[in-house]
C-alpha cells in the first residue's frame, strides 16, 4: 500500500518516482533491487495499491502504469447512513458508552454534516460525533445516568455555534455573482465568481489566487463579451472608460483548471447588464473565443458538490451529457440538468429563465 502518491516530489535527496517506475512495472520488477540491500526481489506477483487526492500531479510515466479507480465524495444521504451504521456505534464504544446510553436523531446528524463539517468524506464527521460522545461520557462519569438524546435543539451545547453556513443562500439576488463547480483535492466544491465595474482605463484585474488557466479563461471571457458588445446592449464607450475586476473568494486557496469559463462569462454579463443570476443555478465548462463551450472532467464530483450545496439547476457542456450515466439516480434526484454547446445557449438558460 502506497499512500498519497500524488505528493511525491523531487528534491536534493533524489527522485522517488524513478524507483516507483521500476517497482510498479510488471515487465521489469521481477528482479527489482533497491539501493540499500542490493538484493534482487521478485515483485511481479505483488499487487500495489496507491492512493491520491488528485491524478494530475502524478508524473505521466508513472500514471500509465496504473489502473485508475475514482472514488467520488459522499452526498448527505450517504453520510447519514454511514454515520448511523458505522461511525456512531464505533465512537460510542470507544468512549466507554453503551448503545442505549445515547441516541442521535437523524436531524442532528444532518445538522452536523451541514453546519459543522465541509468535506467530501466523513473523517471530520466522525471527529464531531466523537467529541459529542466524550462530553456525554463525562456526564456519565459525574453521575448522570439517564439516556441522552442528541437533537438539532441541543447540538450547539456539545459542538458550539455552527461553523459553516450556506454560501448559496448568502449570494441570493446579488448582481455580478455566478456559481461554478470545481474539483479540489478534497472532492468537488462550489466556486463563486464575482465581478465589479468601476471608472478607469479599460483595465482587467484578477484576484483570488488564480492559476494561469483561470486567468486565460477570464481574458477569453472578457474578449468574447467585448466582441459581442452590441448584441449585449453594452455602450460603445464602456470598455474605454471602465475597469473590470474579477475576484474568486477564499484567496488563500490556489484555484486553477479548465472549467470556470462559463461561470466567468455569466458573472461578467450579470454585472454589465445589472441583472442577477438565480443563486440556485451552477455551471461548468470551458469557453473558446468563437463562443463554443468545451467539455470538462470531474462531472460526478461536481454534481455531488452542487447537490451538497443546495443547487437545483446545473448547466453542463452538451458533450458531457454522456457523463450523467455514471451518476446514480438518487444523486440526480432533485437536480435539473441543462446543456449548452455555445455561450449563447448558456446565456439563454441563465438569464431568460431567471426572469420566469
VEXVEXSE-148867 format. One line per field, with one value per residue (C-alpha): x, y, z; residue number from 1; residue in one letter. Coordinates in Angstrom, 1 decimal. Layout:
% VEXVEXSE-148867
c1 = X, ...
c2 = Y, ...
c3 = Z, ...
i = NUM, ...
aa = a, ...
% end
This chain:
% VEXVEXSE-148867
c1 = 0.0, 1.5, -0.4, -0.6, 1.5, 0.5, 2.7, 5.9, 8.4, 11.9, 14.5, 18.2, 17.5, 16.6, 13.5, 11.3, 9.3, 12.1, 12.2, 8.4, 8.5, 10.5, 8.6, 5.2, 6.1, 5.4, 7.6, 10.8, 10.0, 10.7, 14.3, 13.9, 17.0, 17.0, 20.0, 20.1, 20.3, 21.3, 19.4, 17.0, 13.4, 10.7, 7.8, 6.0, 3.3, 2.8, -0.3, 0.4, -2.5, -1.7, -3.9, -4.0, -6.3, -5.6, -4.4, -2.9, 0.2, 1.3, 4.0, 2.6, 5.1, 4.0, 0.3, 0.5, 1.5, -1.7, -5.3, -7.2, -10.3, -12.1, -14.0, -16.3, -17.3, -20.4, -23.7, -25.6, -27.9, -24.8, -23.1, -26.2, -26.3, -22.5, -22.8, -25.8, -24.3, -20.5, -19.4, -21.8, -21.5, -17.7, -17.5, -20.0, -17.9, -14.5, -15.7, -16.9, -20.6, -23.3, -25.5, -28.5, -26.8, -27.0, -29.2, -28.6, -31.6, -31.4, -31.9, -29.0, -26.7, -27.8, -27.1, -23.6, -22.9, -24.3, -23.2, -20.0, -18.2, -17.2, -15.6, -16.1, -15.5, -16.6, -13.4, -14.4, -18.0, -16.6, -14.5, -17.6, -19.5, -16.6, -16.5, -20.2, -19.7, -16.7, -18.8, -21.7, -19.2, -18.0, -21.6, -22.0, -18.7, -20.2, -23.2, -25.8, -27.1, -30.1, -30.3, -29.2, -30.8, -28.7, -31.1, -30.8, -32.1, -29.2, -26.5, -24.8, -24.4, -21.9, -20.3, -20.7, -22.1, -22.3, -19.0, -20.4, -23.4, -25.0, -23.0, -25.6, -28.3, -25.9, -25.4, -29.1, -30.2, -26.7, -25.6, -22.3, -22.0, -22.1, -21.7, -19.4, -18.2, -14.7, -12.7, -10.3, -8.0, -10.9, -13.5, -16.0, -16.5, -18.8, -16.9, -18.2, -17.1, -17.5, -17.3, -17.2, -17.0, -15.5, -14.4, -10.9, -9.0, -10.1, -8.0, -8.7, -7.8, -7.8, -7.6, -8.3, -5.1, -5.9, -3.7, -2.7, -5.6, -8.2, -6.5, -6.7, -10.4, -11.1, -9.3, -11.1, -14.5, -13.9, -12.7, -15.8, -18.1, -16.3, -16.6, -20.4, -20.9, -23.6, -25.6, -25.5, -26.5, -23.3, -22.4, -19.6, -17.6, -17.9, -14.7, -12.7, -14.0, -14.4, -12.1, -13.3, -12.3, -12.9, -12.4, -12.8, -13.2, -11.1, -7.9, -5.6, -6.7, -5.0, -7.5, -6.9, -8.4, -10.3, -13.8, -14.6, -15.0, -18.8, -19.4, -16.9, -18.9, -22.1, -20.6, -19.3, -22.6, -24.6, -22.5, -22.6, -26.4, -27.1, -29.2, -28.8, -28.5, -30.6, -28.5, -29.7, -28.0, -24.5, -22.5, -19.2, -17.4, -14.5, -15.1, -13.4, -13.1, -15.6, -18.2, -18.0, -18.5, -16.0, -16.5, -14.7, -13.9, -14.9, -18.7, -19.7, -17.7, -19.1, -22.7, -22.3, -20.8, -23.6, -26.3, -24.5, -24.5, -28.3, -28.0, -31.1, -30.1, -26.8, -25.7, -23.2, -21.5, -23.5, -20.6, -20.8, -24.3, -23.0, -21.3, -24.6, -24.9, -22.2, -24.2, -26.7, -30.3, -30.6, -27.9, -29.6, -32.9, -34.0, -31.5, -32.4, -29.6, -29.4, -26.9, -25.2, -23.0, -22.4, -22.2, -25.4, -27.2, -25.7, -27.0, -30.5, -30.6, -29.2, -30.9, -34.1, -35.2, -34.2, -36.9, -39.6
c2 = 0.0, 3.3, 6.3, 9.9, 9.1, 12.5, 14.1, 12.5, 15.3, 15.7, 17.4, 17.1, 13.6, 12.1, 11.3, 8.5, 8.4, 6.8, 3.9, 3.6, 3.3, 0.2, -1.1, -0.8, -2.0, -5.8, -6.1, -5.3, -5.7, -9.4, -8.6, -5.3, -4.3, -1.4, 0.8, -0.3, -4.1, -4.6, -7.9, -8.6, -9.2, -10.6, -8.2, -9.4, -11.2, -8.3, -6.1, -2.5, -0.2, 3.5, 6.4, 10.0, 13.0, 14.2, 12.3, 15.3, 15.8, 12.1, 12.1, 10.7, 7.8, 6.6, 7.2, 5.0, 2.0, 2.3, 1.4, 4.4, 3.8, 7.1, 7.3, 10.3, 12.2, 11.3, 13.1, 13.9, 10.8, 8.5, 10.3, 9.9, 6.1, 5.8, 7.7, 5.6, 2.2, 2.7, 5.9, 6.3, 2.7, 2.9, 6.2, 5.1, 2.0, 3.8, 6.4, 3.8, 4.2, 1.6, 1.9, 2.6, 5.4, 7.9, 8.5, 10.7, 11.9, 11.9, 15.7, 16.1, 14.1, 16.2, 19.4, 18.1, 17.4, 20.7, 23.1, 21.6, 19.8, 20.7, 17.7, 15.1, 12.2, 11.5, 12.0, 15.2, 13.9, 11.1, 13.6, 15.7, 12.6, 11.5, 15.0, 14.6, 11.1, 12.3, 15.0, 12.6, 10.1, 12.9, 13.5, 9.8, 9.8, 12.7, 10.6, 11.5, 8.0, 9.0, 8.3, 11.4, 12.2, 14.5, 16.5, 19.6, 21.6, 20.8, 20.2, 23.6, 22.6, 19.9, 21.4, 25.1, 27.6, 26.4, 26.8, 26.7, 28.3, 28.0, 30.3, 29.8, 31.4, 34.2, 35.2, 35.2, 38.0, 39.7, 41.1, 40.1, 36.8, 33.4, 29.9, 27.4, 24.0, 22.7, 19.6, 20.1, 17.6, 17.2, 16.5, 18.7, 22.3, 25.1, 28.2, 31.8, 34.2, 37.9, 40.8, 44.5, 47.5, 50.9, 54.1, 53.5, 53.0, 49.6, 47.6, 44.0, 43.0, 39.4, 38.3, 35.2, 33.2, 32.2, 29.9, 30.5, 28.6, 30.5, 33.8, 32.9, 32.0, 35.4, 37.2, 35.0, 35.7, 39.4, 39.4, 37.5, 39.9, 42.9, 41.4, 41.0, 44.2, 45.4, 42.2, 42.6, 46.3, 47.4, 51.1, 51.6, 53.7, 51.3, 49.4, 52.6, 54.3, 51.4, 48.9, 45.3, 43.4, 39.6, 38.0, 34.4, 34.4, 32.4, 34.0, 31.8, 28.7, 28.3, 27.8, 26.6, 24.3, 24.5, 24.5, 28.1, 29.8, 29.6, 31.0, 33.8, 34.8, 34.7, 36.8, 39.4, 39.8, 39.8, 42.9, 44.6, 44.0, 44.7, 41.6, 39.0, 35.2, 32.7, 31.6, 28.0, 27.8, 26.5, 26.0, 24.5, 24.3, 26.0, 28.5, 29.5, 32.9, 31.7, 31.0, 27.2, 25.5, 22.7, 19.6, 19.2, 16.4, 15.5, 15.8, 13.3, 15.1, 18.5, 17.3, 15.8, 19.1, 21.1, 18.9, 19.1, 22.9, 23.1, 23.8, 22.7, 23.7, 22.8, 23.9, 21.5, 21.3, 19.3, 16.9, 16.0, 14.7, 11.1, 11.5, 11.6, 7.9, 7.4, 9.3, 7.3, 8.2, 9.1, 11.7, 13.2, 13.3, 16.9, 18.4, 19.8, 19.4, 21.8, 21.5, 24.1, 23.8, 27.6, 30.6, 32.0, 28.8, 29.4, 33.0, 32.0, 29.4, 31.6, 35.0, 34.2, 31.5, 33.6, 36.1, 33.4
c3 = 0.0, -1.1, 0.3, -1.2, -4.3, -5.7, -3.0, -4.4, -5.3, -6.5, -4.2, -3.3, -1.8, -5.1, -7.2, -5.7, -8.9, -10.8, -8.3, -8.3, -12.1, -11.7, -8.7, -10.4, -13.9, -14.0, -17.1, -15.1, -11.4, -11.4, -10.3, -8.5, -6.5, -4.1, -3.2, 0.4, 0.4, -3.2, -3.2, -6.1, -5.2, -7.4, -7.3, -10.4, -8.3, -5.8, -6.1, -5.3, -4.2, -4.3, -3.2, -4.3, -3.9, -7.5, -10.5, -12.4, -10.1, -10.7, -13.4, -16.7, -17.0, -13.5, -14.2, -17.4, -15.2, -13.1, -13.3, -12.0, -9.9, -9.0, -5.7, -5.6, -2.5, -0.5, -0.6, 2.5, 2.4, 2.2, 5.1, 7.3, 6.7, 7.2, 10.5, 11.7, 10.9, 11.4, 12.9, 15.8, 17.1, 16.9, 18.7, 21.4, 22.1, 22.0, 24.6, 27.1, 26.5, 25.6, 22.6, 24.8, 26.7, 23.8, 20.8, 17.8, 15.9, 12.1, 12.1, 14.4, 12.1, 9.1, 11.1, 12.0, 8.3, 7.1, 9.8, 11.4, 8.5, 5.0, 3.3, 0.6, 3.1, 6.7, 8.7, 10.3, 10.8, 12.9, 14.9, 15.7, 16.7, 18.9, 20.6, 21.5, 22.8, 25.0, 26.6, 27.2, 28.8, 31.1, 32.2, 32.9, 34.9, 37.0, 37.9, 35.2, 34.3, 32.2, 28.5, 26.4, 23.1, 20.8, 18.6, 16.5, 19.5, 21.9, 19.3, 20.0, 23.7, 22.6, 19.5, 20.0, 17.4, 13.7, 11.8, 8.2, 6.6, 3.2, 0.8, -1.9, 0.2, 1.2, -2.5, -3.4, -5.7, -5.9, -9.2, -10.6, -8.9, -10.6, -9.1, -10.7, -9.6, -9.5, -8.4, -5.5, -3.5, -1.1, -3.7, -5.6, -4.4, -5.5, -6.6, -6.6, -9.4, -8.5, -11.0, -10.4, -12.7, -11.8, -13.5, -15.0, -18.2, -19.6, -17.2, -16.1, -12.6, -11.5, -7.8, -5.8, -6.2, -9.8, -11.8, -15.4, -16.9, -15.0, -15.8, -19.5, -19.1, -17.6, -20.5, -23.1, -21.5, -21.5, -25.1, -26.2, -24.4, -26.0, -29.4, -28.9, -27.0, -29.5, -29.1, -25.3, -25.4, -23.8, -24.6, -27.1, -24.6, -21.7, -22.1, -22.7, -19.5, -17.0, -15.3, -14.8, -11.6, -11.4, -8.0, -6.7, -2.9, -0.5, -1.9, 0.3, -1.7, -5.1, -7.9, -11.4, -14.1, -17.4, -16.1, -15.0, -18.3, -18.4, -14.8, -15.6, -18.6, -16.6, -13.8, -16.2, -18.0, -14.8, -13.7, -17.2, -17.6, -13.9, -13.8, -11.1, -11.8, -9.9, -6.9, -7.2, -10.7, -11.1, -14.3, -15.5, -18.9, -20.7, -23.5, -26.7, -28.4, -31.1, -28.5, -28.1, -24.7, -24.3, -22.2, -18.8, -16.4, -12.9, -13.6, -10.9, -8.2, -9.4, -9.4, -5.9, -4.7, -6.2, -4.6, -1.3, -1.5, -2.3, -6.0, -8.0, -11.6, -13.4, -16.8, -18.4, -21.8, -24.2, -24.7, -21.0, -21.3, -21.5, -18.1, -16.3, -16.9, -14.3, -11.7, -9.6, -9.9, -6.2, -6.7, -9.8, -8.0, -7.3, -9.8, -13.2, -15.9, -18.8, -21.7, -23.8, -26.9, -27.2, -24.9, -26.4, -25.2, -21.7, -21.6, -22.7, -20.0, -17.2, -17.9, -19.8, -17.4, -14.4, -15.4, -15.4
i = 1, 2, 3, 4, 5, 6, 7, 8, 9, 10, 11, 12, 13, 14, 15, 16, 17, 18, 19, 20, 21, 22, 23, 24, 25, 26, 27, 28, 29, 30, 31, 32, 33, 34, 35, 36, 37, 38, 39, 40, 41, 42, 43, 44, 45, 46, 47, 48, 49, 50, 51, 52, 53, 54, 55, 56, 57, 58, 59, 60, 61, 62, 63, 64, 65, 66, 67, 68, 69, 70, 71, 72, 73, 74, 75, 76, 77, 78, 79, 80, 81, 82, 83, 84, 85, 86, 87, 88, 89, 90, 91, 92, 93, 94, 95, 96, 97, 98, 99, 100, 101, 102, 103, 104, 105, 106, 107, 108, 109, 110, 111, 112, 113, 114, 115, 116, 117, 118, 119, 120, 121, 122, 123, 124, 125, 126, 127, 128, 129, 130, 131, 132, 133, 134, 135, 136, 137, 138, 139, 140, 141, 142, 143, 144, 145, 146, 147, 148, 149, 150, 151, 152, 153, 154, 155, 156, 157, 158, 159, 160, 161, 162, 163, 164, 165, 166, 167, 168, 169, 170, 171, 172, 173, 174, 175, 176, 177, 178, 179, 180, 181, 182, 183, 184, 185, 186, 187, 188, 189, 190, 191, 192, 193, 194, 195, 196, 197, 198, 199, 200, 201, 202, 203, 204, 205, 206, 207, 208, 209, 210, 211, 212, 213, 214, 215, 216, 217, 218, 219, 220, 221, 222, 223, 224, 225, 226, 227, 228, 229, 230, 231, 232, 233, 234, 235, 236, 237, 238, 239, 240, 241, 242, 243, 244, 245, 246, 247, 248, 249, 250, 251, 252, 253, 254, 255, 256, 257, 258, 259, 260, 261, 262, 263, 264, 265, 266, 267, 268, 269, 270, 271, 272, 273, 274, 275, 276, 277, 278, 279, 280, 281, 282, 283, 284, 285, 286, 287, 288, 289, 290, 291, 292, 293, 294, 295, 296, 297, 298, 299, 300, 301, 302, 303, 304, 305, 306, 307, 308, 309, 310, 311, 312, 313, 314, 315, 316, 317, 318, 319, 320, 321, 322, 323, 324, 325, 326, 327, 328, 329, 330, 331, 332, 333, 334, 335, 336, 337, 338, 339, 340, 341, 342, 343, 344, 345, 346, 347, 348, 349, 350, 351, 352, 353, 354, 355, 356
aa = x, x, x, x, x, x, x, x, x, x, x, x, x, x, x, x, x, x, x, x, x, x, x, x, x, x, x, x, x, x, x, x, x, x, x, x, x, x, x, x, x, x, x, x, x, x, x, x, x, x, x, x, x, x, x, x, x, x, x, x, x, x, x, x, x, x, x, x, x, x, x, x, x, x, x, x, x, x, x, x, x, x, x, x, x, x, x, x, x, x, x, x, x, x, x, x, x, x, x, x, x, x, x, x, x, x, x, x, x, x, x, x, x, x, x, x, x, x, x, x, x, x, x, x, x, x, x, x, x, x, x, x, x, x, x, x, x, x, x, x, x, x, x, x, x, x, x, x, x, x, x, x, x, x, x, x, x, x, x, x, x, x, x, x, x, x, x, x, x, x, x, x, x, x, x, x, x, x, x, x, x, x, x, x, x, x, x, x, x, x, x, x, x, x, x, x, x, x, x, x, x, x, x, x, x, x, x, x, x, x, x, x, x, x, x, x, x, x, x, x, x, x, x, x, x, x, x, x, x, x, x, x, x, x, x, x, x, x, x, x, x, x, x, x, x, x, x, x, x, x, x, x, x, x, x, x, x, x, x, x, x, x, x, x, x, x, x, x, x, x, x, x, x, x, x, x, x, x, x, x, x, x, x, x, x, x, x, x, x, x, x, x, x, x, x, x, x, x, x, x, x, x, x, x, x, x, x, x, x, x, x, x, x, x, x, x, x, x, x, x, x, x, x, x, x, x, x, x, x, x, x, x, x, x, x, x, x, x, x, x, x, x, x, x, x, x, x, x, x, x, x, x, x, x, x, x
% end
